[in-house]
């Protein structure tokens, strides 16, 4: 876990050395184990001391700022993904351990199914399959006609199998959902 030492000392990121020293002294007066009787006072004081040591040294402060910028960018990326994928996005790729990562399971991450895509935009979903069938018909007609009229050698006719596969998959996808075409197809099958 990456601590934000600026938040621990309650100072802005562009604080001067004097501001850092002043904030550290104020925190130390309140949270030093000799003054504070809390059972966790020692642990808190260690973190405050660590924050002070990191921010007072230019090299350590620079590295800490890089870590903070990275975690901020990762958090922003997770928020964008949650906005795009919905609240089901786990966001376990932060690069740092967090409580959410420890509780992450596959059940928490909902993968979109074909039904979700269909419910989101039925017209777009069905037009995808219709356009696939159209391309399949074009491939089939062009290759068969070209092979029959000897524009291409006979093995070129095997490309028509790709057209047949596109037509078949498009038809299955189009009839797979609750559409008018699927209802009509069920009537004719009976």
C-alpha positions in Angstrom: 0.0 0.0 0.0 1.3 3.4 -0.9 0.9 6.1 1.8 0.3 9.6 0.7 2.8 11.3 3.0 1.4 14.7 2.2 -2.0 13.7 3.5 -0.4 12.1 6.6 1.3 15.4 7.5 -1.7 17.4 6.2 0.3 19.6 3.8 0.0 20.4 0.1 2.2 18.6 -2.5 4.1 21.8 -3.2 5.0 22.4 0.5 8.4 23.9 1.4 10.9 22.3 3.7 9.8 24.7 6.5 6.2 23.7 6.0 7.1 20.0 6.2 9.2 20.5 9.4 6.4 22.6 11.0 3.7 20.0 10.1 5.9 17.2 11.4 6.5 18.9 14.8 2.8 19.6 15.2 1.9 15.9 14.5 4.7 14.7 16.7 3.5 16.8 19.6 0.0 15.3 19.4 0.9 11.7 18.4 4.2 10.9 20.1 3.8 7.6 22.2 5.1 9.5 25.3 2.2 12.0 25.0 -0.5 9.9 23.4 -1.8 6.9 25.4 -3.5 5.2 22.4 -2.4 1.6 21.9 -1.6 2.4 18.2 0.3 5.6 18.9 3.6 3.9 18.3 2.6 2.6 14.9 1.1 6.0 13.9 4.2 7.8 15.0 6.4 5.5 12.9 4.3 6.3 9.9 4.6 10.1 10.6 8.3 9.8 11.0 8.6 7.8 7.8 6.6 10.5 6.0 8.9 13.2 7.4 12.0 11.3 6.4 10.8 10.8 2.9 9.6 14.4 2.3 12.7 16.1 3.8 15.1 14.2 1.5 14.9 15.5 -2.1 15.6 12.2 -3.8 13.1 10.2 -1.6 10.5 13.0 -2.1 10.9 12.8 -5.9 10.5 9.0 -5.9 7.4 9.4 -3.6 5.9 11.9 -6.0 6.4 9.5 -8.9 4.6 6.7 -6.9 1.8 9.1 -6.1 1.4 10.2 -9.7 1.4 6.5 -10.8 -1.3 5.5 -8.3 -3.3 8.6 -9.2 -3.2 7.6 -12.9 -4.1 4.0 -12.0 -7.1 5.2 -9.9 -8.2 7.4 -12.7 -7.9 4.5 -15.2 -10.0 2.3 -12.8 -12.6 5.0 -12.6 -12.8 5.3 -16.4 -13.1 1.6 -16.7 -15.8 1.4 -14.0 -17.6 4.2 -15.9 -17.3 2.2 -19.2 -17.8 -1.3 -18.0 -20.1 -0.5 -15.0 -19.6 -0.9 -11.3 -18.8 -4.6 -11.8 -15.3 -3.9 -12.9 -12.9 -5.3 -10.3 -10.0 -3.0 -11.0 -7.4 -5.4 -9.5 -4.6 -4.3 -11.8 -3.4 -1.4 -9.7 0.1 -2.7 -9.2 -0.2 -2.2 -5.4 -2.0 -4.4 -2.9 -5.2 -3.1 -1.5 -8.1 -4.4 0.5 -10.3 -4.6 -2.6 -7.7 -6.8 -4.4 -7.7 -9.3 -1.5 -11.4 -9.8 -1.8 -11.4 -9.9 -5.6 -13.1 -13.0 -7.0 -14.4 -13.9 -10.5 -17.9 -13.7 -9.2 -17.4 -9.9 -8.6 -16.5 -9.3 -12.2 -19.5 -9.6 -14.5 -18.5 -10.4 -18.1 -21.0 -9.1 -20.7 -22.9 -11.8 -22.5 -24.6 -11.7 -25.9 -27.9 -11.0 -24.2 -26.4 -7.9 -22.5 -25.2 -6.6 -25.9 -28.6 -7.3 -27.5 -30.5 -5.6 -24.7 -28.2 -2.6 -24.9 -28.9 -2.0 -28.6 -31.1 -4.6 -30.5 -30.9 -2.7 -33.8 -27.1 -2.6 -33.8 -26.8 -6.2 -32.6 -29.1 -7.5 -35.4 -27.5 -5.2 -38.0 -24.1 -6.8 -37.2 -25.4 -10.2 -38.2 -27.3 -8.9 -41.2 -24.2 -7.2 -42.5 -22.3 -10.4 -42.0 -24.9 -12.4 -44.0 -24.7 -9.7 -46.7 -20.9 -10.0 -47.0 -21.3 -13.8 -47.0 -23.8 -13.6 -49.9 -21.4 -11.4 -51.8 -18.5 -13.7 -51.3 -20.6 -16.7 -52.3 -22.0 -15.1 -55.4 -18.7 -13.6 -56.7 -16.7 -16.8 -56.2 -19.3 -19.1 -57.6 -19.9 -16.9 -60.6 -16.2 -16.3 -61.2 -15.4 -20.0 -61.0 -18.3 -21.0 -63.3 -17.4 -18.4 -65.9 -13.7 -19.3 -65.7 -12.5 -16.0 -64.5 -10.6 -17.9 -61.7 -9.3 -21.4 -61.5 -11.6 -24.0 -59.8 -9.8 -24.1 -56.4 -10.7 -20.4 -56.0 -14.3 -21.6 -55.5 -13.3 -22.9 -52.1 -13.4 -19.3 -50.9 -17.2 -19.6 -51.2 -17.0 -21.8 -48.1 -16.1 -18.7 -46.1 -19.2 -17.0 -47.5 -21.4 -19.9 -46.5 -19.9 -19.8 -43.0 -20.7 -16.1 -42.7 -24.3 -16.6 -43.9 -24.8 -19.5 -41.4 -23.3 -17.7 -38.4 -25.2 -14.5 -39.2 -28.4 -16.4 -39.5 -27.8 -18.2 -36.2 -27.0 -15.0 -34.4 -30.0 -13.2 -35.9 -32.4 -15.9 -34.9 -30.8 -16.6 -31.6 -32.5 -13.6 -29.9 -36.1 -12.7 -29.4 -36.7 -11.0 -32.7 -39.6 -11.0 -35.2 -37.5 -13.2 -37.5 -36.8 -15.8 -34.7 -40.5 -15.9 -33.9 -41.4 -16.4 -37.6 -38.7 -19.1 -37.9 -40.2 -21.0 -34.9 -43.6 -20.9 -36.6 -42.2 -22.4 -39.8 -40.3 -25.1 -37.9 -43.5 -26.5 -36.4 
